Amino acid sequence: MNYYSLNKKAPNTSFKDAVIKGLAPDKGLYFPESITPLPQSFFENIDDLSHSEIAFEAIKQFVSPEIPEDILKTIVEETLSFEFPVVKLSESISTLELFHGPTMAFKDVGARFMARCLGYFNKNNDREVTVLVATSGDTGGAVANGFLGVKGVNVVILYPSGKVSDIQEKQLTTLGHNIKALEVNGTFDDCQAMVKTAFLDDKLTSKMQLTSANSINVARWLPQLFYFMFAYKQLHNQHKNIVFSVPSGNFGNICAGMMAQQLGLPIHHFIASNNANNVVTRYLISRLYEPKPSVQTISNAMDVGAPSNFIRIQEIYENNYEELRENLSSYSYSDDETREAMLEIFNNFKYVADPHGAVGYLGCKEYLEENPDSHCVFLETAHPTKFLDVVEDVIKEKQPLPEQIQSVMGKDKKSFKISTYDELKSFLLA
Ligand SMILES: *Cc1c(COP(=O)(O)O)cnc(C)c1O
């Protein structure tokens, strides 16, 4: 598959180059040249397919011929070595739990898939690739874990000192080997600005191959379309219209769901559930797209003022506002509403949701008021103990720490403190 830049000022390129570059030379996001729907029989027989088989069929066209089929089979099997259960809360609402991976964030799947693709492309290459990533919390851990031990790939993670949770900090600073954590004296925006400067620094990029591991990278973005297929497999026998409510920040996950729909998956409608960072909610009402600086909320992985993947959504709908509106609703909720939803889910269904999932739940409820015959699935994007303070404060109950979290808590943090871009640059060149 070839990919083109959405800025349309760079040459089309292969999957391999798109993964290694991350962003096109004209700074545009890459998008596949074509999307061929899967045969009807694939969806009719989905009950007979394993998760790996579903994923293999779904992603094949996007990565071939650069990744041979036997290698791709191994990559998806290794990527998907954990569960993706749907938990039914009521006749009309279910949740798809995406937090059973090694760092208990849904980003594990994209990070693991991308790491294996890059490892494959780089295995006979003497030029190392450096993955440079800024994190406000969950991306860093998933990327660190996914790339640990991948030959020919170094990972450098920038995180804002004192602004990620203890668990998140342990997940990114304790692995060692090819993973380095830089503790930045500043905010997440400062970290992101340094990463951007590095990508634009010709002196640096002429000396080393830098790539990103955010959802702008096609190898991290596309595998997220698997989730929607796994949920469909578990729910299609109910014979109701299936609707997904996706707690959204950079809109990579929901955009991947729309790719699954383009492949023919019978998804009736999407809901982009937002916290106070609601540029898309406002766009669908006013038709005006007005990004704003992000504001801090308790669902902090969605604190994004200018969602990077929205441009890919526009491309899927060929910039047709009416068509997009037909297929996408968007709602926005305050932190108070989110806390109330967490309590309601706990009291009514004996289920503990994290703040992001709770925002998704609210999206389902609002949509179902107008469309009571649908079945709405909200994505649980992180395990509730990753947001322990908020969760325990709301439901007034101690939560046991899962094994994945316990195993990092005892380890020693190793980070390197920096304050300026020059310090980052010296670190990278050393
Ligand atoms: C990253 C993240 C999101 C937002 O996903 P996008 O693909 O950026 O829209 C939601 N919830 C959690 C827990 C996340 O880590």
The ligand as an SDF file (V2000), in Angstrom:
LIG
                    3D

 15 15  0  0  0  0  0  0  0  0999 V2000
   -4.9520    8.3950   24.4150 C   0  0  0  0  0  0  0  0  0  0  0  0
   -6.1380    8.1610   25.2520 C   0  0  0  0  0  0  0  0  0  0  0  0
   -7.4320    8.5760   24.8330 C   0  0  0  0  0  0  0  0  0  0  0  0
   -7.6700    9.3540   23.5710 C   0  0  0  0  0  0  0  0  0  0  0  0
   -7.4440    8.6100   22.4030 O   0  0  0  0  0  0  0  0  0  0  0  0
   -7.2610    9.3700   20.9990 P   0  0  0  0  0  0  0  0  0  0  0  0
   -6.9430    8.2750   20.0370 O   0  0  0  0  0  0  0  0  0  0  0  0
   -6.1240   10.3200   21.1880 O   0  0  0  0  0  0  0  0  0  0  0  0
   -8.5360   10.0670   20.7060 O   0  0  0  0  0  0  0  0  0  0  0  0
   -8.5020    8.2500   25.6430 C   0  0  0  0  0  0  0  0  0  0  0  0
   -8.3310    7.6060   26.8110 N   0  0  0  0  0  0  0  0  0  0  0  0
   -7.1120    7.2210   27.2540 C   0  0  0  0  0  0  0  0  0  0  0  0
   -7.0080    6.5560   28.5740 C   0  0  0  0  0  0  0  0  0  0  0  0
   -5.9770    7.4680   26.4940 C   0  0  0  0  0  0  0  0  0  0  0  0
   -4.7820    7.0980   26.9510 O   0  0  0  0  0  0  0  0  0  0  0  0
  1  2  1  0
  2  3  1  0
  2 14  2  0
  3  4  1  0
  3 10  2  0
  4  5  1  0
  5  6  1  0
  6  7  2  0
  6  8  1  0
  6  9  1  0
 10 11  1  0
 11 12  2  0
 12 13  1  0
 12 14  1  0
 14 15  1  0
M  END
$$$$
